[in-house]
Structure formats: C-alpha cells, structure tokens
Amino acid sequence: MDGGFRPAQRVTGVGTSVFTEMTELARRTGAVNLGQGVPELASPPGLLADVAAEVLAGENQYPPARGRLELRRAVAEHQARRYGLEYRPEDEVLVTTGATEALAGALLGLCDPGDEVLAFDPCYDAYPAGARFAGARLVGVPLALDGDRFVLDEGALRAAVSPRTRVLLLNTPHNPTGKVFTAGELAVVAEVAIEHGLTVVTDEVYEHLVYDGLEHRTIAALPGMRERTLTISSAGKTFGVTGWKVGWVCGPAPLVAAVAGAKQFLTYTSGAPYQRPLAKMLGGVEEWAAELRRILAHNRDLLSAGLARAGLRPYRADAGYFVQADISAWGHGDGVRFCRELPLRAGVVAIPTAAFYVRQGTPSQLVRFSFCKPEKSIAEAVEKLLKAA
Ligand SMILES: *Cc1c(COP(=O)(O)O)cnc(C)c1O
C-alpha cells in the first residue's frame, strides 16, 4: 500500500459497507430510503429550545467527567420510577457519548484479550466491533424463528457459554428484529448469567418504544441481577435526536467505574448543552413517548400490511424502528442481492439482515425496513413495492 500504510487489524473489515452502499444507492436513484434507522420524526420542541438556550448561555465547556449531576439524578429517578431500581447518581450512573460509547466503554472496561462476549444473533453492528476493539471475541447466539417472531433458543444460549465467556450482551427491545424479550426469556438469560458468573450488559435504547400495550422489562430488576448488570440507554431514539449522542449507563459502582475508566480516555466527557435540558425532559418522558408510540405503531401497521400485500412476509415488530420481511416469495433467497436490486426494481431501499449476523450461514432471505419515517414516505414505499411485486 502507499507509503507502506496498512490499517490495524482491529479496524480491517469493520467498515459499515452495506449501510454506506444502501444510503448511497438511495441518494443516487432517488429511491424511498427505508434503510438506515435515522428518525425523520418530530422532537420535543421545548427540548430543542432549551438546548439552544444552553448554548447561548455559555454551557459550552467540559462538564464533569461523569456527566452533570442533574442528568445523573434524572436517570436514577427514571430507573426508580419505571423499574423500581435504585441507583446512586454519584457513582452508579455515568453519562456517555451515546449508547455507543457506553457499549464500547463496557466492553473495554470488562473484557481482557481472549475473552468471549455473547450476543443474540442477529445483533446491532457495534457489538462485534466493540468486542474486537477490546481484543475479545463476539460469539453469536442465534435467535430462533418461530412463525412470525424471533424467540430465545435456550439450548443455543447454554451451548454458547464457555470458560472464556465474560459478558452477555442483551438488547431489548431488539434491533434489528423488533423483538421484546418476554419475562420467561429474561428469566432464562438471568439464570444462565448467574450460573456462569457473567456480567450482563443490556442495551435498552428502545425502552420507550414498545407497542400494542406490551411491556418492556429490564433484566436488572430480576432477583440476583442488579449486582451483575450494566443497563444502557440513550436520548437518541426516545427523543428523535440521534445526532446529539448523549447516552447513559447505570449499574453497581465497581462496574460503572470500569466503564468510566475507559470513557475517561475515549472522550473524557459528553455533550455539555444537552445535559440539563435532557434531565428536565426525562422527567416527562412518558407523555412524550405515548404520542411517539402512537405514530410509530401506526407506521409499523401501514408498512407491515403493505409488505404482506406485496408478498414480502413481515415478521412481528413489537417495538423499535424496524420490521423484518421474508423475500422468498419474490423468487429471492439472497437479501444482499435483493437490496442491491430493489432501488432499481421498486424505488425502495432496505437493508439485508445478513449485515447484522455474526455467524455464517444464517437466514439470508430476511431484509430490514425502517418505519421511523413520515407516514407519507411509508405510503409511497408501499405503493412502489406493490407496483413492483
Ligand atoms: C441506535 C442504537 C444504538 C446507538 O445509540 P447512540 O445513543 O446513538 O449511540 C445502540 N444500540 C442500538 C440497538 C441502537 O439501535
């Protein structure tokens, strides 16, 4: 290579190639982009105004390393109010640069080279990369397909644990499937974690976006779990402000200290002007989230019904931004090729679910459509898919 440069092993192959490729395809072809999960919905107007005011008032320098106490208090209050979990704002809550930094910090803070991290497969693409940066290896535990939903496979989970397993990464509500782990499934995950002395890192960035009256449950609330669990969330998905990158992590002080140790030299601190406004907003999150859920559930119904009519069998999406569809009926078994052709064939962009699988040989007939878009875009995409079907 030029100048003898070669990238370090930890970043070779990490590229988000399919996402970049599909976004570029959408731009070039003018297709309706139901690929990336960038929300195109309203954010709370008061929150936006408060952040603007903070910037103008001079809240532009390094806040405390662990985050403004107001925000840490609001996060602790939120966990207590919603889940009955008490965390000390002083040393059991840490503000991070998005959930992404909380995840990376947790893996860097908890894993030594050669350790293994379990995650349910398919999984969010930051997980394998984060494990790799820590010198650890992500082991995918396949979720099973059962009718129109994804379910925990207890046998696969138990078989994946090894003497090297340190961390179990849980994500509920789950991206990219829209799955919400049931009470029974969480009990199994907790049992395995306790039996093998694993730390659980749970990514709950869609905690407020659960539909149809279903309930988000947090694993830290199960007996014996608070002491071994780091719970991560973020403002991005709840308030439609993914560009702000403000997240947080709660857990017992020694676990939070491990994340803080990594965070100190990744970013030191996070987004000053966002913190006090988010603290205020979190206090009233339920009211905001109820309206957002109504919009998203409506969009999901519109998209799922449209996919079904177009012969792209949708899976149940109980939460989040995404719906999975089976493309087999269009004479396709390869989601990657399907998604490359779809912008030209139908004028719609989706993401092949294969991009989220860690393990090889996993279901390639699935593609992910996002519904965190205006109703108009979803209606337009459905119309185009029906025309092309
Ligand atoms: C979007 C997303 C994140 C990233 O959250 P940020 O706060 O933007 O860093 C993490 N996990 C999942 C499952 C996500 O969908």
The ligand as an SDF file (V2000), in Angstrom:
LIG
                    3D

 15 15  0  0  0  0  0  0  0  0999 V2000
  -29.1680    3.3530   17.6240 C   0  0  0  0  0  0  0  0  0  0  0  0
  -28.6990    2.2790   18.5400 C   0  0  0  0  0  0  0  0  0  0  0  0
  -27.6190    2.4940   19.4210 C   0  0  0  0  0  0  0  0  0  0  0  0
  -26.7920    3.7430   19.3840 C   0  0  0  0  0  0  0  0  0  0  0  0
  -27.2400    4.7050   20.2520 O   0  0  0  0  0  0  0  0  0  0  0  0
  -26.4940    6.1450   20.3170 P   0  0  0  0  0  0  0  0  0  0  0  0
  -27.0610    6.7510   21.5250 O   0  0  0  0  0  0  0  0  0  0  0  0
  -26.8060    6.8550   19.0510 O   0  0  0  0  0  0  0  0  0  0  0  0
  -25.0310    5.8570   20.4150 O   0  0  0  0  0  0  0  0  0  0  0  0
  -27.2630    1.4760   20.2780 C   0  0  0  0  0  0  0  0  0  0  0  0
  -27.9210    0.2950   20.2800 N   0  0  0  0  0  0  0  0  0  0  0  0
  -28.9500    0.0440   19.4510 C   0  0  0  0  0  0  0  0  0  0  0  0
  -29.6330   -1.2740   19.4990 C   0  0  0  0  0  0  0  0  0  0  0  0
  -29.3680    1.0310   18.5390 C   0  0  0  0  0  0  0  0  0  0  0  0
  -30.3600    0.7620   17.6780 O   0  0  0  0  0  0  0  0  0  0  0  0
  1  2  1  0
  2  3  1  0
  2 14  2  0
  3  4  1  0
  3 10  2  0
  4  5  1  0
  5  6  1  0
  6  7  2  0
  6  8  1  0
  6  9  1  0
 10 11  1  0
 11 12  2  0
 12 13  1  0
 12 14  1  0
 14 15  1  0
M  END
$$$$
